[in-house]
Each structure stands twice: as C-alpha cells, then as structure tokens.
C-alpha cells in the first residue's frame, strides 16, 4: 500500500478533505514532496516553524541532548538542566513579575493549566473570553473558544463562561468581582488576524485589576517573535498575570508553557499537592530545542527584519481580488470576497508550489505566516506565485 493509502486507512482524520501533501523532507522555508515537488511554506505549520524547518542550531541542540538523556521522571521532581535553562531564558525576556514557568506539551495544555490556576488562586469560577477566539480543542480550552459552531457538538462544557467582543470597551463591564480570569489572544489568530485598536488592551488590563480578575494573554500563535517583538504584548503597554506560549517556541518540537508570578503559581503546591501535573511536560529534547530557538531569534536578530518583510508582502500582494490585508508583523491575513474564491486560489497556489491556508473563524482570508527567516527573494517568489494563482483560479469567475 502507498503512504497515502496508509494515511487514509490508519491515521485518524480531522476532516473529509485533508491536503494530502506527502512530505519527504523540509529545510528552511521549503518542504519537498516524495517525487521532488517543492513547496514554499507560508504558514510555518500554523505558526510553529518560526526559525524555519530543521534550523541547524535546533538540530545540534537536539543531537547533543540525545546523547545525555531523554525522559527521566514526571514533571517537577528532578532537576533537569534543559528545563531550568529554558525557564531562565524565558523569564529574562519578560517583566520581572513573570518569573515562574510551567512546561507542558502543547498550547491547549497551557490553556488548561492556566484556567485551573486562575480558578484555584482567585477562588472564583467565572471565565471570560472573546467571541471568535481560539484557545484549543480540549474540554476546558474548547469552553473558552468563541465559536459556537465548534462547541455545540461537545456540550456540556465548562459552566460559568462568558463571552465578550474583542475590541469592545463597553463589553469590559461584563468583567466583575465574580471573574476568575479573562483569557484573550493578544492578537486574535483564527478570527483572521484582528489587532487590538487604540488602548483597548490597556482598558482591559485596568478593568481586570479593578475587580481582581487575572489577565491571561494567549500568545500561542503571536509569541516568540511572530509579530516583530518577542512577545506581542510588548507593543501594547500592558503586562499579563499569566502568559501562554507554544507553537513557535519549540523550533518544530512539541512544547507549551504558562508563565506567572511565583506567588500565583504556588497555588498548585498545596490543597491538593500536584494541583496540576504532567508526565511529559518539559521534555528535555523539546526544552533544548526551545532554548536553541529562543537564542536563534535573539542572536540572528530575526525580530529586526519582521516589519520590513511584512511591508514587502503588503507592497507586493496587490490584486483586485484581495479586499484587505491585516497584519501584526508576519502574522498576516489577505481577505478575499468568499471562501469559494479563496479555496480555489489556495488549491492553485499549492499546485504552483506555495503553501497557504485559511482561518477557522474567517474562511475568506488567506493565512500568511512564513518562517521569520524568509528572505526578500523568497517573499517575492511567494507573492508572484500567489498573484499568478489568483489569476488562474479566478479566470472563469465573474
């Protein structure tokens, strides 16, 4: 049987229309098919490959750690250098108050841990999140997602969850002394790259402080340099009580974390002990890969190029079919008139060698989130293919 047949027969599917691209190898901003096809990756595995596929520094760190040890013990018991060194490096990128890191395996696990921590620390039960928010697929994370279409089939979910409109200052009055936490994406991702307007996030920060609710910033997609600063919240003049990260932090390895002040995180130590626990969280291979990723972003000065590269995309992606481009750094959305038009363009672009995608809650917008290492030449190549694909895909449309 072919690999495609084995994939369809034995690998659990998430839709009736998987992309079905068979990848033999990936390097930098490119993926290569089993028969020599080459795809320029404009979505980075959905915000994961921020330093490109198989970055040499990440590979070196993994190989060196493999010669020492892999899994030793459940999280939080042994002193492991990869965890300690990564935690130190992460906290050095953050305000002093955010000094305690809990490592997990994924973004949705980071959400689960943060929600539990907020309820345990505050003694409150209400959680507030935004409409069209995406925070993951597990039960708690799904509960604070903002799309009813993705939740209805799995109810009942967590009780006492309230939704507000992102960027609506009047809606902030819904945050009260009953609220344990507000969880919000600093930049909304699956809503189609929606950026906070004016001083919205500052109003949110003040409201949380007024009523004693914790502010959880979800930077699972927008963190680790994606927006041009290491953390997106740096651009908005606020600090969270709990910060979430995953995706781009692992250099291609699975890892997530939630970060909070030590006095808040200490709520997990007692009544009961092991208030949150994980077997594989903080896996040493993932931790060294993440530390290498962080160091690569800093030492190769990848942040400095983000704004220029985003501006080049905006300059080149001009076409009557593109209605709007929204972005925060290299987290971008190009809006088309409908899903049908966009899907035809995406399919044609893949045939022409450029991989793009759409957004879960904004299916008429093209996702553009390339590795931060993408060059000007590669941006020009990608944009030329997209424009060509628009023309080819829409030639027979009115």
Secondary structure as GFF3:
##gff-version 3
##sequence-region A 1 398
A	DSSP	alpha_helix	3	10	.	.	.	ID=ss1
A	DSSP	beta_strand	23	27	.	.	.	ID=ss2
A	DSSP	beta_strand	30	33	.	.	.	ID=ss3
A	DSSP	beta_strand	38	41	.	.	.	ID=ss4
A	DSSP	alpha_helix	44	47	.	.	.	ID=ss5
A	DSSP	alpha_helix	56	66	.	.	.	ID=ss6
A	DSSP	alpha_helix	81	91	.	.	.	ID=ss7
A	DSSP	beta_strand	100	104	.	.	.	ID=ss8
A	DSSP	alpha_helix	107	122	.	.	.	ID=ss9
A	DSSP	beta_strand	126	130	.	.	.	ID=ss10
A	DSSP	alpha_helix	139	144	.	.	.	ID=ss11
A	DSSP	alpha_helix	148	151	.	.	.	ID=ss12
A	DSSP	three_ten_helix	152	154	.	.	.	ID=ss13
A	DSSP	beta_strand	161	164	.	.	.	ID=ss14
A	DSSP	three_ten_helix	170	174	.	.	.	ID=ss15
A	DSSP	beta_strand	179	185	.	.	.	ID=ss16
A	DSSP	beta_strand	187	188	.	.	.	ID=ss17
A	DSSP	beta_strand	194	195	.	.	.	ID=ss18
A	DSSP	alpha_helix	200	211	.	.	.	ID=ss19
A	DSSP	beta_strand	214	218	.	.	.	ID=ss20
A	DSSP	three_ten_helix	232	235	.	.	.	ID=ss21
A	DSSP	beta_strand	242	245	.	.	.	ID=ss22
A	DSSP	three_ten_helix	247	250	.	.	.	ID=ss23
A	DSSP	beta_strand	256	260	.	.	.	ID=ss24
A	DSSP	alpha_helix	262	265	.	.	.	ID=ss25
A	DSSP	three_ten_helix	266	268	.	.	.	ID=ss26
A	DSSP	alpha_helix	284	299	.	.	.	ID=ss27
A	DSSP	alpha_helix	303	316	.	.	.	ID=ss28
A	DSSP	beta_strand	324	328	.	.	.	ID=ss29
A	DSSP	beta_strand	331	335	.	.	.	ID=ss30
A	DSSP	alpha_helix	339	351	.	.	.	ID=ss31
A	DSSP	beta_strand	354	355	.	.	.	ID=ss32
A	DSSP	beta_strand	357	359	.	.	.	ID=ss33
A	DSSP	beta_strand	362	368	.	.	.	ID=ss34
A	DSSP	alpha_helix	376	394	.	.	.	ID=ss35
###
